[in-house]
Amino acid sequence: MYAPPHIEPGLPPVRVNLYSDTQTRPTPGMKQAMMEAEVGDEQYGDDPTVDALCERMAALMGKEAAVFLPSGTMCNQVAILTHCRPGDEILAHRTSHILTSEGGGAAALTGAQITGLDGPQGQFDADTLRAAFRLRTRYAPPQTLVEVEQTANLGGGSVWPLDKLNAVLDAAHGNDMATHMDGARLMNACVAAGVPAAEMVAKCDSVWLDFTKGLGAPLGAVLCGTSDFIGRAWRWKQRLGGSMRQAGICAAACLYALDHNIERLAEDHANARALARGLAQIEGLVPEEPVTNLVFIDCKATGMTADELGKRARRMGVKLSAMGTYRVRACTHLDVDAAGIEEAVQVIRKVVAQ
């Protein structure tokens, strides 16, 4: 049975939360926008705020249509259900979220299998993809979908270079496969690379953006694609739970995020670099050079596991996440400023010294 993460009793308040950018809280301005949102029945197209969000997201991604969903994981699963049939094969990186972190959703819901591909920093290249193509015979599963993750979370928050990304997507289309982007931190990638979102995802048949990470909304993600694709995706939304009704109160937070929280992602990237520099001065820690807002740290030389280091830091008010036996992740976001980064470095220094 699933058990939530154990929380030790008597812990002090979290002063610096680097566990994830999902830990962000709505700002006063975002809360005000939510309170003032005009709402209606989203299922019938009567919620003007949801409609405005979907129209804006379709335009931002250069797609024909969009649908508002509660979470990014639901976007991934609805996209897979729409693109694939039972028995189909999906090609994705072996560390992709759909393979490692969605409870076997593709197998449980669609009946599709995911084949993991290798490549550094959570990315594979076009040659690796082509090597995974199967002969189309009655003995092989139909290969219908190629999935990429931008940024690549377990790849260290890496950003797919546009030419490499497009080469992979072209290879997929050349093999008559659809393409899907897990865009959980897509805007982090766009800000870091200086590439507009529509250009970044031009060759993706479907793509979604998560608003609950660096963009700071309390819930919500938007899946984009052709009008036909979104029409079929809506049927899966209906099957998996239906409408969110007066969802404009949530969509308003997402619209506020688009207006206020995209350009500032560069601050999170700068804070991540500062954190990595500080941690590199601590003996026993080996941080990876961050590209966006994720800092991964090898702690093996400290003699502590990632879980133990995280527990000790939490007892001193700093929250981290363990991403392997000796791999720690720290995630910067709008609720952590430069002073918080310095405090985190000092706390982790004390933890390692102890």
C-alpha positions as CSV (number, residue, x, y, z in Angstrom):
1,M,0.0,0.0,0.0
2,Y,1.2,3.5,-0.8
3,A,2.4,5.5,2.2
4,P,3.1,9.2,2.2
5,P,6.6,10.4,3.0
6,H,7.3,10.0,6.7
7,I,7.4,13.4,8.5
8,E,9.3,13.4,11.8
9,P,7.4,14.9,14.7
10,G,8.6,18.1,16.2
11,L,10.4,19.5,13.2
12,P,11.0,23.2,13.0
13,P,9.2,25.3,10.3
14,V,10.7,25.1,6.8
15,R,12.7,28.3,6.2
16,V,14.2,27.4,2.8
17,N,12.1,25.0,0.7
18,L,14.2,23.6,-2.1
19,Y,12.2,20.3,-2.3
20,S,10.5,21.3,-5.5
21,D,9.1,24.2,-7.4
22,T,5.7,22.6,-6.8
23,Q,6.1,23.9,-3.3
24,T,5.4,27.5,-4.4
25,R,2.5,29.4,-2.8
26,P,0.2,31.8,-4.7
27,T,1.3,35.4,-4.2
28,P,-1.2,38.0,-3.0
29,G,-1.5,39.3,-6.5
30,M,-2.4,35.8,-7.8
31,K,-4.9,35.3,-5.0
32,Q,-6.5,38.6,-5.9
33,A,-6.8,37.6,-9.5
34,M,-8.4,34.3,-8.5
35,M,-10.9,36.1,-6.3
36,E,-11.9,38.4,-9.1
37,A,-12.2,35.8,-11.8
38,E,-15.3,35.5,-13.9
39,V,-16.5,31.9,-13.9
40,G,-19.0,29.6,-15.5
41,D,-19.5,26.0,-16.5
42,E,-16.3,25.0,-18.1
43,Q,-17.7,21.8,-19.6
44,Y,-20.2,23.8,-21.7
45,G,-17.7,26.5,-22.7
46,D,-19.3,29.0,-20.4
47,D,-16.3,29.8,-18.3
48,P,-14.7,32.9,-19.9
49,T,-11.5,32.7,-17.8
50,V,-10.9,29.1,-18.8
51,D,-11.6,29.9,-22.4
52,A,-9.2,32.9,-22.3
53,L,-6.5,30.7,-20.8
54,C,-6.9,28.0,-23.4
55,E,-6.9,30.5,-26.3
56,R,-3.8,32.2,-24.9
57,M,-2.0,28.9,-24.5
58,A,-2.8,27.7,-28.0
59,A,-1.4,30.9,-29.4
60,L,1.7,30.8,-27.1
61,M,2.4,27.2,-28.3
62,G,1.5,27.9,-31.9
63,K,-1.3,25.2,-31.8
64,E,-4.9,25.2,-32.8
65,A,-6.6,24.4,-29.5
66,A,-6.0,23.6,-25.9
67,V,-7.7,22.0,-22.9
68,F,-7.4,22.9,-19.2
69,L,-6.5,20.0,-16.9
70,P,-5.8,19.7,-13.2
71,S,-2.2,18.4,-13.5
72,G,0.7,17.7,-15.8
73,T,0.6,14.0,-15.1
74,M,-3.0,14.0,-16.3
75,C,-1.9,15.9,-19.4
76,N,0.6,13.2,-20.2
77,Q,-1.9,10.4,-19.6
78,V,-4.7,12.1,-21.6
79,A,-2.2,12.7,-24.5
80,I,-1.0,9.0,-24.4
81,L,-4.7,7.8,-24.3
82,T,-5.4,10.1,-27.3
83,H,-2.4,9.1,-29.4
84,C,-2.2,5.4,-28.6
85,R,-4.2,2.2,-28.4
86,P,-3.6,-0.9,-26.3
87,G,-0.5,-2.7,-27.3
88,D,1.2,0.3,-28.8
89,E,4.8,1.2,-28.0
90,I,6.0,4.6,-26.8
91,L,9.7,5.6,-27.1
92,A,11.0,7.9,-24.4
93,H,14.1,8.5,-22.4
94,R,14.6,5.9,-19.7
95,T,14.5,8.6,-17.0
96,S,11.3,10.3,-18.4
97,H,8.5,11.2,-16.0
98,I,6.0,9.0,-17.9
99,L,8.3,6.0,-17.2
100,T,9.5,6.6,-13.7
101,S,6.9,8.8,-11.9
102,E,3.4,8.2,-13.1
103,G,2.5,5.0,-11.4
104,G,2.7,2.9,-14.6
105,G,-0.1,5.0,-16.0
106,A,0.5,4.2,-19.7
107,A,0.3,0.5,-19.0
108,A,-2.6,0.8,-16.6
109,L,-4.8,3.2,-18.6
110,T,-3.8,2.9,-22.3
111,G,-2.3,-0.6,-22.3
112,A,0.7,0.8,-24.0
113,Q,4.3,-0.1,-23.3
114,I,7.2,2.5,-22.9
115,T,10.6,1.6,-24.1
116,G,13.3,3.6,-22.4
117,L,16.1,5.1,-24.6
118,D,19.6,6.0,-23.3
119,G,21.4,9.3,-23.6
120,P,23.2,11.9,-21.4
121,Q,21.3,14.4,-19.4
122,G,17.8,12.9,-20.0
123,Q,18.1,13.3,-23.7
124,F,18.5,10.9,-26.7
125,D,19.6,11.8,-30.2
126,A,18.0,11.0,-33.6
127,D,20.4,8.1,-34.2
128,T,19.5,6.5,-30.9
129,L,15.8,6.9,-31.7
130,R,16.2,5.4,-35.2
131,A,18.1,2.5,-33.7
132,A,15.0,1.7,-31.6
133,F,12.6,1.6,-34.6
134,R,11.2,-1.8,-35.3
135,L,10.2,-3.5,-38.5
136,R,6.5,-3.1,-38.9
137,T,5.4,-6.8,-38.7
138,R,2.6,-8.6,-37.0
139,Y,5.1,-9.7,-34.3
140,A,6.1,-6.2,-33.2
141,P,4.1,-3.7,-31.2
142,P,3.0,-0.7,-33.3
143,Q,5.3,2.2,-32.5
144,T,3.0,5.2,-32.4
145,L,4.5,7.9,-30.1
146,V,7.8,9.5,-29.3
147,E,7.9,11.5,-26.1
148,V,10.5,14.1,-25.0
149,E,10.7,16.1,-21.7
150,Q,11.7,19.8,-21.7
151,T,13.4,20.4,-19.4
152,A,14.7,16.9,-18.6
153,N,14.1,16.7,-14.8
154,L,16.3,13.7,-13.9
155,G,18.7,14.8,-16.6
156,G,19.6,17.7,-14.2
157,G,17.0,20.2,-15.6
158,S,18.8,20.1,-18.9
159,V,17.5,21.9,-22.0
160,W,17.2,20.1,-25.3
161,P,19.0,22.2,-27.9
162,L,16.5,23.1,-30.6
163,D,18.5,21.5,-33.5
164,K,18.8,18.2,-31.6
165,L,15.2,18.3,-30.5
166,N,13.9,19.0,-34.1
167,A,16.1,16.2,-35.4
168,V,14.5,13.7,-33.0
169,L,11.0,14.9,-33.8
170,D,11.7,14.8,-37.6
171,A,13.0,11.2,-37.2
172,A,9.8,10.3,-35.4
173,H,7.6,11.8,-38.0
174,G,9.7,10.0,-40.7
175,N,8.7,6.8,-39.0
176,D,5.0,7.7,-39.0
177,M,5.0,8.3,-35.2
178,A,3.3,11.1,-33.4
179,T,5.4,13.4,-31.1
180,H,4.5,14.6,-27.6
181,M,6.4,16.9,-25.2
182,D,6.2,16.8,-21.5
183,G,6.5,20.5,-20.9
184,A,6.4,20.6,-17.1
185,R,9.2,23.2,-17.1
186,L,9.0,24.3,-20.7
187,M,9.1,28.0,-20.0
188,N,12.3,27.4,-17.9
189,A,13.8,25.9,-21.1
190,C,12.5,28.8,-23.3
191,V,13.9,31.4,-20.9
192,A,17.3,29.7,-20.6
193,A,17.7,29.1,-24.3
194,G,16.2,32.4,-25.5
195,V,13.8,30.5,-27.8
196,P,10.1,31.4,-28.0
197,A,7.7,28.6,-26.9
198,A,6.0,28.2,-30.3
199,E,9.4,27.7,-32.0
200,M,10.5,25.3,-29.3
201,V,7.5,23.1,-29.8
202,A,6.7,23.6,-33.5
203,K,7.3,20.0,-34.4
204,C,5.4,18.5,-31.4
205,D,2.0,17.1,-32.2
206,S,1.0,17.7,-28.6
207,V,2.5,19.6,-25.7
208,W,1.5,20.8,-22.3
209,L,2.7,23.4,-19.8
210,D,2.5,23.0,-16.0
211,F,1.5,26.1,-14.0
212,T,2.2,24.7,-10.6
213,K,6.0,24.6,-10.8
214,G,8.1,27.7,-11.5
215,L,5.0,29.7,-12.7
216,G,3.7,29.5,-9.1
217,A,0.0,28.6,-9.6
218,P,-1.7,26.3,-7.0
219,L,-3.0,23.8,-9.7
220,G,-3.5,23.4,-13.4
221,A,-1.8,22.5,-16.7
222,V,-2.9,23.1,-20.3
223,L,-2.6,20.5,-23.1
224,C,-2.3,21.9,-26.6
225,G,-2.5,20.4,-30.1
226,T,-4.7,20.4,-33.2
227,S,-8.4,21.0,-32.9
228,D,-9.0,17.3,-33.7
229,F,-6.5,16.1,-31.1
230,I,-8.0,18.3,-28.4
231,G,-11.5,17.2,-29.3
232,R,-10.5,13.6,-28.8
233,A,-8.5,14.5,-25.6
234,W,-11.7,16.1,-24.2
235,R,-13.4,12.7,-24.4
236,W,-10.6,11.2,-22.3
237,K,-11.0,14.1,-19.9
238,Q,-14.6,13.3,-19.6
239,R,-13.9,9.6,-19.0
240,L,-11.3,10.4,-16.4
241,G,-13.4,12.8,-14.4
242,G,-15.2,15.2,-16.6
243,S,-15.4,19.0,-16.2
244,M,-13.9,21.1,-13.5
245,R,-17.0,23.3,-13.6
246,Q,-16.3,26.9,-12.3
247,A,-12.6,26.4,-13.0
248,G,-12.0,30.0,-13.9
249,I,-10.9,30.7,-10.3
250,C,-8.0,28.3,-11.0
251,A,-7.4,29.4,-14.6
252,A,-7.1,33.0,-13.4
253,A,-4.0,32.0,-11.4
254,C,-2.5,30.5,-14.6
255,L,-3.2,33.7,-16.6
256,Y,-1.6,35.7,-13.8
257,A,1.4,33.5,-14.0
258,L,1.7,34.0,-17.7
259,D,1.7,37.8,-17.1
260,H,4.0,38.0,-14.2
261,N,6.1,34.8,-13.6
262,I,7.8,33.9,-16.9
263,E,10.6,36.4,-17.3
264,R,11.5,36.1,-13.6
265,L,12.4,32.4,-14.1
266,A,15.8,33.8,-15.0
267,E,16.2,34.7,-11.3
268,D,15.6,31.1,-10.3
269,H,18.3,30.0,-12.8
270,A,20.7,32.5,-11.3
271,N,19.9,31.3,-7.8
272,A,20.5,27.7,-8.9
273,R,24.0,28.6,-10.2
274,A,24.7,30.5,-6.9
275,L,23.6,27.5,-4.9
276,A,25.8,25.1,-7.0
277,R,28.8,27.4,-6.5
278,G,28.3,27.5,-2.7
279,L,27.8,23.7,-2.4
280,A,30.9,23.1,-4.5
281,Q,33.0,24.7,-1.7
282,I,31.8,22.0,0.8
283,E,34.1,19.0,1.0
284,G,32.3,15.8,0.0
285,L,29.6,17.4,-2.2
286,V,29.8,17.4,-6.0
287,P,27.1,19.5,-7.5
288,E,26.3,19.3,-11.2
289,E,26.4,22.6,-13.1
290,P,22.8,23.7,-13.4
291,V,21.2,24.8,-16.7
292,T,17.9,25.9,-15.3
293,N,16.4,25.8,-11.7
294,L,17.4,22.2,-10.7
295,V,20.7,21.5,-8.8
296,F,21.7,17.8,-8.4
297,I,24.3,17.0,-5.9
298,D,26.4,13.8,-5.4
299,C,26.8,13.4,-1.7
300,K,28.5,9.9,-1.6
301,A,31.8,11.3,-0.4
302,T,30.2,12.7,2.7
303,G,29.4,9.2,4.0
304,M,25.7,10.0,4.1
305,T,23.0,8.9,1.8
306,A,20.8,11.5,0.0
307,D,17.9,10.6,2.3
308,E,20.0,11.0,5.5
309,L,21.5,14.3,4.3
310,G,18.0,15.5,3.5
311,K,16.6,14.5,6.9
312,R,19.4,16.3,8.7
313,A,19.0,19.4,6.7
314,R,15.2,19.4,7.3
315,R,15.8,19.3,11.0
316,M,17.6,22.6,10.5
317,G,14.9,24.2,8.4
318,V,16.0,23.4,4.9
319,K,14.0,21.0,2.7
320,L,15.7,19.0,-0.1
321,S,14.7,15.9,-2.1
322,A,16.5,12.6,-2.5
323,M,16.6,11.4,-6.2
324,G,18.7,8.3,-5.7
325,T,20.9,6.7,-3.0
326,Y,23.5,9.5,-3.2
327,R,21.8,12.0,-5.5
328,V,20.2,15.1,-3.9
329,R,18.1,17.6,-5.7
330,A,17.6,21.2,-4.8
331,C,15.0,23.2,-6.8
332,T,14.9,27.0,-6.9
333,H,11.7,28.9,-7.4
334,L,9.9,32.2,-6.7
335,D,9.6,31.5,-2.9
336,V,13.4,31.2,-2.5
337,D,15.5,34.4,-2.8
338,A,19.2,35.0,-2.7
339,A,19.3,35.2,1.1
340,G,17.5,31.8,1.2
341,I,20.2,30.3,-1.0
342,E,22.9,31.6,1.3
343,E,21.1,30.2,4.3
344,A,20.7,26.8,2.6
345,V,24.4,26.7,1.8
346,Q,25.3,27.4,5.4
347,V,22.9,24.8,6.8
348,I,24.1,22.1,4.4
349,R,27.7,23.0,5.4
350,K,26.8,22.4,9.0
351,V,25.1,19.1,8.2
352,V,28.2,17.8,6.3
353,A,30.5,19.0,9.0
354,Q,28.6,17.1,11.6
